[in-house]
Amino acid sequence: MSEISKLKLFLNTIRYLKPIQVRYRVFYFLRKKLRGSLRINDSKTVYKITCTRLNLLPSIFSNSTYFSNNSFEFLNLQHNFPNKVDWDFSGYGRLWTYNLNYFEFLLQKDLSKEDGIKLIDDFIDTIDKNPTGIEPYPLSLRIMNWIKFIVYHQINPEKYKDILWAQVQLLKKQKEYHLLGNHLLENGFALLYGAYFFNDRGIYNQAKKILIKELNRQILDDGAHFELSLMYHSLMTYRVMDCYNLVICNDLFDQELKSFFKEKAELMLSFSQKISYQNGDIPLMNDAANGIAPSNEALFSYAGSLGLIVRESKLSHSGYRKLTNEIFDLCFDVGEVGPTYQPGHAHADTLSFELYIHNRPVIVDTGTSTYEV
């Protein structure tokens, strides 16, 4: 490719981005060049920090991905680490490594408290040698999963307060404004959990600012998440309900987020109910697969336990449309690929459709794979 062609490609790419994305991409690039990569030790504190014993109502169990003796399965690929877990293992690609570092297996039904603690301690021992683990997206999910595990198993929060504080501080330094979309939302959710865990109003104000702005931007009028992946919509719905759970069970800050999360969760649940097939399946258009996000059954059950109401709604701004009778469900996508500045979950699925007959898939989407080429 000639230099002129490269320049044209570059200009055609950045013209869709928001100024804040360009600004932060340049800032993070220069910071890395001048100061090197961020390290977890850079965020450890030299002064005494305090943490809070939190309360939470039961949430949704995660899918089983840990099978004892350091054996994990993600993306239908299983791997056993003979002696010690390599938390930066790259044998199955980047997405597999990301899943390993999320620590969602801490919330699976059959994982014991002892096994969870062992895995956390093992991770901490090698965190300085694990660049994937301190990237902002896996960092965000792990912060939330560790805190939930600590609360549900009634572990003394003092045990992990220093390493959690370091991770929250590291996340504050690399919020994903260069990407926006669901990545920035996950950063905000994690900071909210960190704010409650440490009873820190400064972190709370950061989280609140991100979440109010981004949820208002990212949740469309019909309740769909604006990146238009039904899987990510379910994940974001789950996350909003978890945050609602957090704020109603712990009276630490102002109550503005309580009503805000309730309104958004009910709107998103209503969209989930409207778009889903009669057997409860979600359309797998755009970036979506089964077994990643919680099922509709789990989401609606969780909503009921939180006192959330699922209302009747109409499909509109999402661009999804559905025809249904007693025999078939036909769902089709006639909307935009997603936000022009973040179309990463579109997967070339514009004008795609799926057909279910008698609750069984007949015409299906082509599906998704990994980050590898």
C-alpha positions as CSV (number, residue, x, y, z in Angstrom):
1,M,0.0,0.0,0.0
2,S,1.4,3.4,-1.0
3,E,1.9,6.2,1.5
4,I,-0.9,8.2,-0.1
5,S,-3.3,5.2,0.2
6,K,-2.3,4.7,3.9
7,L,-3.0,8.4,4.5
8,K,-6.4,8.2,2.9
9,L,-7.2,5.1,4.9
10,F,-6.1,6.8,8.1
11,L,-8.2,9.9,7.4
12,N,-11.2,7.8,6.4
13,T,-10.9,5.9,9.7
14,I,-10.6,8.8,12.1
15,R,-13.3,10.9,10.6
16,Y,-15.9,8.7,12.2
17,L,-14.3,8.9,15.7
18,K,-15.3,11.3,18.4
19,P,-12.6,13.9,19.4
20,I,-12.3,12.3,22.8
21,Q,-11.4,9.0,21.3
22,V,-8.6,10.6,19.2
23,R,-7.4,12.6,22.2
24,Y,-7.1,9.6,24.5
25,R,-5.6,7.4,21.9
26,V,-2.8,9.9,21.3
27,F,-2.4,10.5,25.1
28,Y,-2.1,6.8,25.9
29,F,0.3,6.3,23.0
30,L,2.6,9.1,24.1
31,R,2.4,8.1,27.8
32,K,3.5,4.6,26.9
33,K,6.3,5.9,24.7
34,L,7.6,8.3,27.4
35,R,6.9,6.4,30.6
36,G,6.6,2.8,29.5
37,S,3.7,0.5,30.3
38,L,1.6,0.9,33.5
39,R,2.4,-1.6,36.2
40,I,0.4,-2.7,39.2
41,N,3.1,-1.6,41.6
42,D,2.8,2.0,40.4
43,S,-0.7,2.0,41.9
44,K,0.0,0.5,45.3
45,T,-0.5,2.9,48.2
46,V,1.9,3.9,50.9
47,Y,-0.8,5.0,53.3
48,K,-3.5,3.1,55.2
49,I,-6.7,2.5,53.4
50,T,-10.0,1.2,54.8
51,C,-12.7,-0.9,53.2
52,T,-16.3,-1.8,53.9
53,R,-18.2,-5.0,54.5
54,L,-20.9,-4.9,51.8
55,N,-24.2,-6.6,51.5
56,L,-25.7,-8.0,48.3
57,L,-28.8,-10.0,47.3
58,P,-28.1,-13.2,45.4
59,S,-27.1,-12.6,41.8
60,I,-26.8,-14.9,38.8
61,F,-24.4,-17.8,38.9
62,S,-21.8,-17.8,36.0
63,N,-21.4,-20.7,33.7
64,S,-18.9,-23.4,34.8
65,T,-15.6,-22.8,33.2
66,Y,-13.2,-24.0,36.0
67,F,-13.0,-27.8,36.6
68,S,-10.5,-28.2,39.5
69,N,-6.9,-29.0,39.3
70,N,-6.2,-25.8,37.3
71,S,-8.4,-26.9,34.4
72,F,-10.3,-24.2,32.5
73,E,-12.6,-24.1,29.5
74,F,-13.4,-21.0,27.5
75,L,-14.7,-20.7,23.9
76,N,-15.1,-24.5,23.8
77,L,-11.4,-24.9,24.3
78,Q,-10.2,-26.6,27.5
79,H,-6.7,-26.4,29.0
80,N,-5.1,-27.9,32.0
81,F,-2.1,-26.1,33.7
82,P,-0.1,-29.0,35.2
83,N,1.5,-27.1,38.1
84,K,0.7,-23.4,38.2
85,V,-1.7,-21.3,36.2
86,D,-0.1,-19.2,33.5
87,W,-2.5,-16.2,33.7
88,D,-0.9,-14.8,30.5
89,F,-1.3,-18.0,28.6
90,S,-1.6,-17.3,24.9
91,G,-2.0,-20.7,23.3
92,Y,-5.6,-20.3,22.4
93,G,-5.6,-16.6,21.4
94,R,-6.2,-13.3,23.1
95,L,-10.0,-13.8,23.8
96,W,-9.3,-17.0,25.7
97,T,-6.7,-15.2,27.8
98,Y,-9.1,-12.4,28.5
99,N,-11.7,-14.8,29.8
100,L,-9.2,-16.4,32.1
101,N,-8.4,-13.0,33.6
102,Y,-12.1,-12.0,34.1
103,F,-12.4,-14.5,37.0
104,E,-16.0,-15.1,36.3
105,F,-15.6,-18.7,37.4
106,L,-15.5,-17.3,41.0
107,L,-19.3,-17.0,40.7
108,Q,-20.0,-20.5,39.3
109,K,-22.3,-22.5,41.6
110,D,-19.9,-25.4,42.2
111,L,-16.8,-23.4,43.0
112,S,-15.8,-23.7,46.7
113,K,-14.6,-20.8,48.8
114,E,-11.3,-22.5,49.2
115,D,-10.7,-23.0,45.5
116,G,-11.6,-19.4,44.8
117,I,-9.2,-18.1,47.4
118,K,-6.5,-20.3,46.0
119,L,-7.0,-19.0,42.5
120,I,-7.0,-15.4,43.6
121,D,-3.8,-15.9,45.6
122,D,-2.2,-17.6,42.7
123,F,-3.1,-14.7,40.4
124,I,-1.7,-12.2,42.9
125,D,1.6,-14.0,43.0
126,T,2.3,-13.4,39.3
127,I,0.3,-10.2,38.6
128,D,3.5,-8.3,37.8
129,K,4.3,-10.7,35.0
130,N,0.8,-10.6,33.5
131,P,0.3,-7.6,31.1
132,T,-3.0,-9.0,29.9
133,G,-4.4,-9.0,33.4
134,I,-3.9,-5.3,33.9
135,E,-5.5,-4.2,30.7
136,P,-8.6,-2.1,31.6
137,Y,-11.3,-4.4,30.3
138,P,-10.3,-7.7,32.1
139,L,-9.3,-5.5,35.0
140,S,-12.8,-4.0,35.2
141,L,-14.5,-7.4,35.2
142,R,-12.1,-8.9,37.7
143,I,-12.6,-6.1,40.2
144,M,-16.4,-6.7,40.2
145,N,-16.0,-10.5,40.4
146,W,-13.5,-10.4,43.2
147,I,-15.7,-8.0,45.3
148,K,-18.8,-10.2,44.7
149,F,-16.9,-13.3,45.7
150,I,-15.7,-11.6,48.8
151,V,-19.2,-10.5,49.8
152,Y,-21.0,-13.8,49.0
153,H,-18.4,-15.9,50.8
154,Q,-18.1,-13.5,53.7
155,I,-14.4,-13.2,53.4
156,N,-12.7,-10.5,55.5
157,P,-12.3,-7.7,53.0
158,E,-9.0,-6.6,54.7
159,K,-7.3,-9.7,53.1
160,Y,-7.5,-8.3,49.6
161,K,-8.0,-4.5,50.2
162,D,-4.4,-3.6,49.1
163,I,-4.4,-5.5,45.8
164,L,-8.0,-4.4,45.0
165,W,-7.1,-0.8,45.8
166,A,-4.1,-1.0,43.4
167,Q,-6.3,-2.4,40.7
168,V,-9.0,0.2,41.1
169,Q,-6.3,3.0,41.0
170,L,-4.8,1.4,37.9
171,L,-8.2,1.3,36.2
172,K,-8.7,5.0,37.0
173,K,-5.5,5.8,35.0
174,Q,-6.6,3.9,31.9
175,K,-10.3,4.3,31.4
176,E,-11.2,3.4,27.9
177,Y,-12.2,6.7,26.4
178,H,-10.3,5.8,23.3
179,L,-12.9,3.0,22.7
180,L,-16.1,4.2,24.5
181,G,-19.1,1.8,24.1
182,N,-19.5,-1.1,26.4
183,H,-15.8,-1.0,27.4
184,L,-16.2,2.4,29.1
185,L,-19.4,1.2,30.7
186,E,-17.6,-1.8,32.2
187,N,-15.0,0.7,33.6
188,G,-17.7,2.7,35.2
189,F,-19.4,-0.4,36.7
190,A,-16.1,-1.5,38.2
191,L,-15.3,1.9,39.6
192,L,-18.7,1.9,41.3
193,Y,-18.0,-1.4,42.9
194,G,-14.6,-0.1,44.0
195,A,-16.2,3.1,45.4
196,Y,-18.6,1.1,47.6
197,F,-15.9,-1.4,48.6
198,F,-13.6,1.4,49.8
199,N,-16.4,3.9,50.7
200,D,-14.6,6.4,48.6
201,R,-16.6,9.4,47.4
202,G,-14.0,10.5,44.8
203,I,-14.2,7.2,43.0
204,Y,-18.0,7.2,43.4
205,N,-18.3,10.6,41.7
206,Q,-16.1,9.3,38.8
207,A,-18.2,6.2,38.4
208,K,-21.5,8.1,38.6
209,K,-20.4,10.6,36.0
210,I,-19.4,7.9,33.5
211,L,-22.5,5.7,34.2
212,I,-25.2,8.4,33.9
213,K,-23.7,9.9,30.8
214,E,-22.9,6.6,29.0
215,L,-26.2,4.7,29.9
216,N,-28.2,7.7,28.7
217,R,-26.2,7.6,25.5
218,Q,-26.0,3.9,25.0
219,I,-29.5,2.7,25.9
220,L,-31.8,3.5,23.1
221,D,-35.4,4.6,23.4
222,D,-36.7,1.0,23.0
223,G,-34.3,-0.3,25.6
224,A,-31.7,-1.8,23.3
225,H,-28.0,-1.4,23.9
226,F,-26.7,0.8,21.1
227,E,-24.0,-1.6,19.8
228,L,-26.9,-3.8,18.8
229,S,-25.5,-7.2,19.9
230,L,-28.2,-9.1,21.8
231,M,-25.5,-10.9,23.8
232,Y,-23.9,-7.6,24.9
233,H,-27.3,-6.2,25.6
234,S,-27.9,-9.1,28.0
235,L,-24.5,-8.5,29.6
236,M,-25.2,-4.8,30.1
237,T,-28.6,-5.6,31.5
238,Y,-27.1,-8.0,34.0
239,R,-24.5,-5.4,35.0
240,V,-27.0,-2.6,35.5
241,M,-29.1,-5.0,37.7
242,D,-25.9,-5.9,39.7
243,C,-25.3,-2.2,40.3
244,Y,-28.9,-1.7,41.3
245,N,-28.4,-4.6,43.8
246,L,-25.3,-2.9,45.1
247,V,-26.9,0.5,45.7
248,I,-30.1,-0.7,47.3
249,C,-28.2,-3.0,49.7
250,N,-25.6,-0.5,50.8
251,D,-26.6,3.0,51.9
252,L,-23.3,4.8,51.5
253,F,-23.8,7.6,49.0
254,D,-26.7,9.7,47.5
255,Q,-29.7,7.8,46.2
256,E,-29.7,9.2,42.7
257,L,-28.3,6.1,41.1
258,K,-31.0,3.9,42.7
259,S,-33.9,5.3,40.6
260,F,-31.6,5.7,37.6
261,F,-30.5,2.1,37.6
262,K,-34.1,0.9,38.2
263,E,-35.4,2.9,35.2
264,K,-32.6,1.7,32.9
265,A,-32.8,-2.0,34.0
266,E,-36.6,-2.1,33.5
267,L,-36.3,-0.6,30.0
268,M,-33.6,-3.0,29.0
269,L,-35.5,-6.0,30.4
270,S,-38.6,-4.9,28.4
271,F,-36.5,-4.9,25.2
272,S,-35.1,-8.3,26.0
273,Q,-38.6,-9.7,26.4
274,K,-39.8,-8.1,23.2
275,I,-36.9,-9.2,21.0
276,S,-36.5,-12.8,22.3
277,Y,-38.0,-15.9,20.7
278,Q,-41.0,-17.7,22.3
279,N,-38.6,-20.4,23.7
280,G,-36.5,-17.7,25.4
281,D,-33.6,-17.7,23.0
282,I,-32.1,-14.4,21.8
283,P,-31.3,-13.6,18.2
284,L,-27.6,-14.2,17.6
285,M,-27.1,-11.3,15.2
286,N,-24.0,-9.2,15.2
287,D,-21.4,-10.1,17.9
288,A,-23.4,-12.8,19.8
289,A,-23.1,-16.4,20.9
290,N,-24.9,-18.7,23.4
291,G,-23.4,-19.4,26.8
292,I,-21.6,-16.1,27.3
293,A,-24.3,-13.8,28.7
294,P,-26.9,-14.9,31.3
295,S,-30.0,-16.5,29.8
296,N,-33.3,-14.6,29.7
297,E,-34.6,-17.0,32.3
298,A,-31.8,-16.1,34.7
299,L,-32.2,-12.4,34.0
300,F,-35.9,-12.3,34.5
301,S,-35.6,-14.4,37.7
302,Y,-33.0,-12.0,39.0
303,A,-35.1,-9.0,38.1
304,G,-38.0,-10.5,40.1
305,S,-35.8,-10.9,43.2
306,L,-34.8,-7.2,42.9
307,G,-38.4,-6.1,42.5
308,L,-37.9,-4.9,38.9
309,I,-40.9,-4.8,36.6
310,V,-40.8,-6.0,33.0
311,R,-43.2,-3.9,30.9
312,E,-44.6,-4.2,27.4
313,S,-42.6,-2.3,24.9
314,K,-42.3,-1.7,21.1
315,L,-39.2,-2.2,18.9
316,S,-38.1,1.1,17.4
317,H,-34.7,2.8,17.5
318,S,-32.7,-0.4,17.6
319,G,-33.7,-1.3,14.0
320,Y,-34.7,-4.8,15.0
321,R,-38.1,-6.0,13.9
322,K,-39.9,-9.3,14.7
323,L,-42.9,-11.1,13.3
324,T,-44.5,-13.7,15.5
325,N,-47.4,-16.1,15.5
326,E,-48.2,-19.5,17.0
327,I,-46.0,-21.2,14.4
328,F,-42.9,-19.1,13.8
329,D,-40.7,-16.2,15.0
330,L,-39.0,-14.1,12.3
331,C,-36.4,-11.6,13.5
332,F,-34.6,-9.2,11.2
333,D,-32.1,-6.4,11.4
334,V,-32.9,-3.3,9.4
335,G,-31.0,-0.8,11.6
336,E,-27.6,0.9,11.5
337,V,-24.5,-1.2,12.1
338,G,-24.3,0.5,15.5
339,P,-22.7,3.8,16.6
340,T,-20.4,5.1,13.7
341,Y,-17.6,5.8,16.2
342,Q,-17.7,2.2,17.6
343,P,-19.0,-0.4,15.1
344,G,-16.9,-3.2,16.6
345,H,-19.8,-5.5,17.4
346,A,-21.5,-5.2,14.0
347,H,-19.8,-8.3,12.4
348,A,-21.2,-7.4,8.9
349,D,-24.7,-8.5,10.0
350,T,-26.8,-5.6,8.6
351,L,-30.0,-6.9,7.0
352,S,-29.5,-10.3,8.6
353,F,-32.5,-12.4,9.7
354,E,-33.3,-15.5,11.7
355,L,-36.3,-17.8,11.5
356,Y,-37.6,-20.1,14.3
357,I,-40.4,-22.6,13.5
358,H,-42.2,-24.3,16.5
359,N,-39.5,-22.9,18.8
360,R,-36.6,-24.5,16.8
361,P,-34.0,-22.6,14.8
362,V,-34.4,-23.1,11.0
363,I,-32.5,-20.2,9.5
364,V,-29.6,-19.0,11.8
365,D,-26.9,-16.3,11.8
366,T,-23.4,-17.3,10.7
367,G,-22.0,-16.8,14.1
368,T,-18.7,-15.4,15.5
369,S,-15.3,-16.7,16.3
370,T,-12.2,-15.2,18.1
371,Y,-9.9,-12.2,17.7
372,E,-7.4,-14.3,15.6
373,V,-7.0,-13.9,11.8
